[in-house]
Amino acid sequence: MKKNITIKELSKILEVSISTVSKALNDSYEISDSTKERIKAAAKLHNYKPNKLAVNLKSGKTNTIGVVLPSIKNFFMSRVLRGIDSVIAKSQYNIIISITNESYEKEVQSVQTLSNGLVDAIIIAVSEETQIKKDFSHLTVLEDDIPLLMVDRIVNSINCDKVLVDDYNAVFNAVNELIFEGRKSIALVSSINNLNVGKLRTKGYEAAVKSKQNSIVIEGSEEHLENELSSLIDLKKIDAIMALDQESSLAAYRVGKKKEVLINKNIAIIGYASRVISEHLTPKLTTIDQHGKKVGITSAKLLLKRLDKFDGGFESIVINSTVQKRFTS
């Protein structure tokens, strides 16, 4: 492989100063067009590429954005990442992605490493362990350091730009739709009760069923959810299920399928799951669409605005979810 030459070596070949080479390659008005053309042609011929690290150190910028996410196995988060990347790819910035796997320690390590001169800004969705610990000191120290944008899983006490989904209203509206359709006893199932988004969705459910019917809230592992739902269906205690995440949605669906109560609509289900999964189930699952790619696009655009020397007040943008009605409701 042909070795890249340095700017110093290129200047010797051309018999001009290093400063002249640098200015020519950056289209400086101080250098004549003929000299620029000669230097650029030589740079291409000799495979010269600027040392990005040196350029970044000189400018004080990295032209890189860190993206810290709890998981990309989660369909919503993968769509958020795709939205972020679609915007950043068209800008002068690159992205570094760190996946925390819901770990507080991994999140702290990632944020500290990225903020130590590797990136100009960070987009983050905080991990489950971080929300349980309620220790956000690794994020608060960034408030006066580099721009921080929180996406979906936000911390209200931290001063930064935020893009989130209206979890409360999404579930409130979905449950009210089930009530309007005549469902008398709606169970809520969740495996994300430790997350702020899960708590907001639960509040939306409780507000919808308040004074209209008793609340039935089941939280825990998929196995626990399936066992509890099986008992409730056998006892004919419920006629609908509101599931708050993909794991609980699939647990509810498996029970409904096993008990043969979906085809005849004895049990209705609204859940959270990717379109790929929900549309390929038989019968198809009604889901709440969080518009993850739009969340990512909005997040990236807001952060780029902040990086473009925007010094106005912090913004919080809410992306509304919609119910994608299919067979199960």
N, C-alpha and C positions, 0 to 999 in steps of 0.2 A: 504494500500500500504506500502511495506517495505521501511523504511526511509534509505536514503543514509548516510553512516557514514563518518566522516572526516578522513583526513590522520593522525591526532593526535590520534584519537580513534583506528585506524588500527595499528598504531605503538605500542600502549599499549597492544593490543591483542597479537601481535607478539613478544612483549618484545624486540623491536629494536628501534633505533632512527628514527625520522621523516626523517632525511637525507637519511638513509639507504633505507627506503620505497620508497622515491622519486627516488633515483638512480636506484633501482631495477626495478621500473615500467618504467623507461626510458632507460632500457638496458645498464646501465653504466658498463664499463669494470672493475670498481673498486669492483663490487659485484660478488660473485661466482654464477655459474649457478644454483647450488642447492638452494641457498638463494633466487635467483630471482624467481625460480619456486614456492617455498614455499610462498613467498610474493604475487605473482600474483594469486595463487590459493586462498589465504585468501581474497584478494581484490575482487575476483569474488564471493566468498562465501558470503561475507558481503556487497555486492552491493556497493563497493566503486567506485566513479567516481570523477575524478579530477575536481577541481573548475576552470573552463575555464577562468573566469574573473581574478582570482588570477594569473593564469599562464600567461595570456596576460599582466597584469600589470607588472609582473616581467620581461617578455621578451621585453616589449615595442611594441608588435605586437598584433593585434586582429585576424589575419587570416580571415578577412572579407572584402569584396569589396562592396561598395555602388553603386547601379545602379539607376540613376535618369532619368526618362523618362516622356515625356509630356502626353502620353496616351498609353494604350494597347488595346483600341478599334480599333485603327489604325492597320490594318493587317501587314503593314511593320514593325511597332515597335514591335508588338507581335512576329514576326519572328526574329527580332534582339535579343529580350530578350531570345527567345528559343536557338538561337545560342550561346549567352553569357553563358547561364546556362549549355549547353552541354559541354562546355570546363571547366568551373569553377567546375562543379560537379566531374570532374576527378582530380582536384588539391587538395591542402591542404586548400583551401579557401572556405568560404561560401559567400552567397550574401544577402544583404538587399536591397529590392526594394522600391523605393518611386515614386509615380505617382503624377505629379504636376497638371494635368488637365489644362495645358497651362497657369498656373498662375505664375506670377513673384514672388509674396510673398511666395507662397508655395515652389517654387524652392529655394529661398533664405533660407527659414527656413530649408528645407531638407538638403541643402549643409552645412549649419552651424552646424546642429545637427550631421550629419554624420562625419564631419571633426573634431568634438570635441572629438576625441579619440575612436569613435565607429568603424571606418574602417581604413584600410591601404591605400586605393585608391578609386577613384570615376570614374565611367563611366557616362557620361551625354549627353543627347540630349536636348538642351535648349528649353524653352517654347516659345510660340508665343508672349506672353506679354513681355518676356525678350528681344526678338528681336525688338519689337516695341519701348520699353523704351530705348534700347541700353545702359543699365546699367549692366555692367558685373563685377562690383567691388567684388561681392561675389565669383567670380571665379578667378579673378586675384590674390587675396590674397592667393590662394592655390598654386601658382606657386613655392614657396619656402617651402611649407609645406608638402603636400602629393601628390603622383602622380595623375594626372588628365588626362583622355582620353575623347575626344569629339567625338561623333558618329553622323553621318549624318548632324545634325544641328550644324554647327561649327561656331566659332568666330575666324576670322583670326588673330586678334590682341593678342590672348592669346597663350602663349608659352606652348604647350603640344603636346602629341601624338594625331593624328586624323585619323579617318577612315570615309570616305565619299563616296557617290555615285556620279558618273559623270552625274549630272542632265542636264548640258548644252548640252553635246554631245548626251545624250539619246533622248532628244526632237528634237534636230537638225537632227539627223539621221532618226527619225520617221517621221518628217514632210517632209524631202527629199524623203522618201519612198512614201508618199502620192503624192508628186509632180511627181515623176517618174511614178506613176500609172495613171497620167493624171488629177489629181485633180487641178482645176483652182482657187478655192477660199476657203481657209482653215481658219476657225475661231478657235481662241484659247479661252478656257474657264477655269477659275481658281477661287477657293475659298481659295487659300493659298497665295495670293499676298503679305501678310505681312511677309511671311517667306523667308529667304534667298534662300531656295531650290526652292521656287516658282518663285523668281526673276531670278534665274539662268535658270530655265526651260523656262521662258518667253523670256529671251535673246537668248536661243537656237532656239526658234520658230522664233523670229524676224530675226535672222541671216539667217535662212533657206528660209524665204519668201522674203527677201530683194532682190530687183531688178527683182524678178520673178512674184510677185503678191502683192496686197495690204494686209497689216496686218489688221486683225479684232480681237481685244482683248476685251473680256468681263470678268469682274471680279466682284465678290460679292457673295451674298447668293445663295443657290440652287434655290429659287423661282425667283430671279432676272435673273439667268442664263437661266432658263427654259422660262421665258417670252421673253427674248431677242432672244434666239434661235428659238422660235416659229415664231416670226416675220420674222427673216432672212430666214427661210425655206419657209414660206408662200410667201415671195417675191422672192424666188429662188435666193437669194444672195450668198448662200454658197453651196458647194458640199462635204465638209469634215469638221470634227471637231477634234481638238487636245485638249484633256482634261488633266489637270495637276494634278489631285488628285482624290481620290475615290468619294467624294461628287459631284464634277463637272462631273465626268465620268458618274455617275448614272443619274444625271440631264439630260445630253446630251442623254443618252440612252432612258430615259423615253420620251423625246420629239420626238426622232426619231421613237420610237415604236408607239407613239400616232399618228404621222403624216404619218405612214406607208411608210417610206422612207428607211428603213434598208434592208428589204427582197429583194427589187429590186436594192439595192446598189446605189440609187440616192444620199444618204449621206453615207460617210465612217466615222467611228469613231475609233480613237486610244486613249486609256485612261490609267488610273492607277486604278487597283482594284485587289483584291485577286483572286487567281486562283479558289477558291471555288465559289466566286460570278460570275466571268467572264465566267467560263465554264458551269454554270448552268442557264445562261440566254439563251433565244431563240429569235433571233439568238445569238450565242456566241460572246462575246466582245473581240476584239483585245486589248492587254494591253502591257505596258512596265513593265517587271519583274526586280525589283531592287535587287533581290537575298538577301533578308533581313537576312536569316539565315547565309549566308556566311559573311555578314557585321558583324553580332554578333560574329561569330567564330573568325574572323580576329581581332576584337576589343579585345576580351578576351585574345587571344594569345599574342597580342602586349602588353597589360597591364601586363600580367604575366611575360613577358620578362623584362619589366621595373622593376617590383618588385623583380626580381631575380638579383638585384644589377647591372643591365645594366645601364651605365651612358653615353651612346653615345648620339648623337644629336637626337632631336625629329623627329619622322617619320610621314608622311602623306601618307596614303595608299588609293588609289581610286579603288573602285569596279565598274566595268562596268555593265551597265544595258543592257538588250536585249529585242527586240520586240518579243512578243509571238503572232504570227499571227493567227487570227481566222476568223470568218465570216465577221465581220464588216469592214474589210479593204482589 
